[in-house]
């Protein structure tokens, strides 16, 4: 049974150019490398693949459900949470267990519409799960749920690390795997060269640990072992409602302000690995967005909103008090509200009802969704990932092509692929790929730049919006045009007179980026 893909053509002109390169090169490379190129072509025609990763119990699966708008990923610990699960668009809702030998078995959804926690098969033989959903969100975005880092289950950690590109393969591994008969099947090294996600949404909670940094550094998004940069990685500070405002100076006792300030601090720690850190309350987002919040829940909250202030504030002191305090709302109902909204969401909902007792269940759900911060996460997903999907996919594909040629062990093949890529990158329309490459070199530390110039490269290369690229969002087009031309001239001078050879290569790319922005603004004005 086949599944219709959301896209049958590459994401845009850059992806199409790389696809043409792969097609032209296939007759000139070994059978095994050609098989790898076919997989690259398949990936270029598929939606952008975004992995949701992070430590165990960081709320990854809850956030996945919120992003998809459906409670389908299991959040309780079980066999499924120890596997990589790919959520993608399909014409028929179903889940497939994919085994290590490539065979598949359909897995029925549980009674509540979720993927069952236990597979009832030999778990050690399972590779991953494929979930196909008739969901509009997944038409141009495949969401990959990963096991948590930091787990005592070494196999689960390994699955996540492999997806993030942390599993390294030595050249002699490729030689050992090569078949003497020149089989056109993908060997493990080649498969891993194209199997990783293309972008990552990394979930942190209150503390950023060393292995969080290591995981982000290791994530390559199939970009030939280059470290993740802000082009293809953003982070979210989940469980923002659990942050004690008194622990964040200057928050004035406000939970969301404290979360936003902590997210800014974490962004400075994680940059340049990620484009941004955005606070979110995953549980609240999941309940409000996935249909888990019902009219019965709204009625219960309406009853709670009528309690006197003293009783209400006492009940909100802890979860135990909330569920056991003498109240006309049944204890089981309050427990259900806690499971869906936690105390912060309950307080938020009751506050909204006290301000407007006539709020409908739908309006209350929307207010909870707003309070969750999910819209900001989606906005950044659109700005960082969707708007740049063509460039991200093309860059990842080029890196996979390079890795495949390297894994072949044939110097002649490697050179042919290298020369073809250089011809492609020399074309003016491929400049975005040059810019992405320059951005990666600077953010990974491969090319050292003064801090202010590194920040400028980061800004120019990390957005598709001209105002954001220039750091002048909302300014008149005439000002933007003048500034772009000024900076183009400055970077050209720096490339010629003030830069090291490595810096000069980056500076020429940035100069060209500013010049193209200036040209675009002139054309728009004309």
Secondary structure as UniProt FT lines:
FT   HELIX           13..25
FT   HELIX           26..28
FT   HELIX           31..44
FT   STRAND          48..55
FT   TURN            56..57
FT   HELIX           60..68
FT   HELIX           80..82
FT   STRAND          85..89
FT   STRAND          94..99
FT   TURN            100..101
FT   STRAND          104..107
FT   TURN            111..112
FT   HELIX           123..125
FT   STRAND          126..133
FT   HELIX           136..139
FT   STRAND          141..145
FT   HELIX           154..164
FT   HELIX           171..177
FT   TURN            180..181
FT   HELIX           188..195
FT   STRAND          199..204
FT   HELIX           210..218
FT   TURN            221..222
FT   TURN            224..225
FT   TURN            230..231
FT   STRAND          233..237
FT   HELIX           240..242
FT   HELIX           245..247
FT   TURN            249..250
FT   TURN            252..253
FT   HELIX           255..270
FT   TURN            271..272
FT   STRAND          277..279
FT   HELIX           282..289
FT   TURN            290..291
FT   HELIX           295..304
FT   TURN            305..306
FT   HELIX           309..315
FT   TURN            316..317
FT   HELIX           319..324
FT   HELIX           331..355
FT   TURN            357..358
FT   HELIX           361..372
FT   HELIX           374..380
FT   HELIX           381..385
FT   HELIX           386..388
FT   HELIX           389..407
FT   TURN            408..409
FT   HELIX           411..425
FT   HELIX           428..430
FT   HELIX           431..443
FT   TURN            444..445
FT   HELIX           451..461
FT   HELIX           466..470
FT   TURN            473..474
FT   HELIX           477..493
FT   HELIX           494..498
FT   HELIX           501..525
//
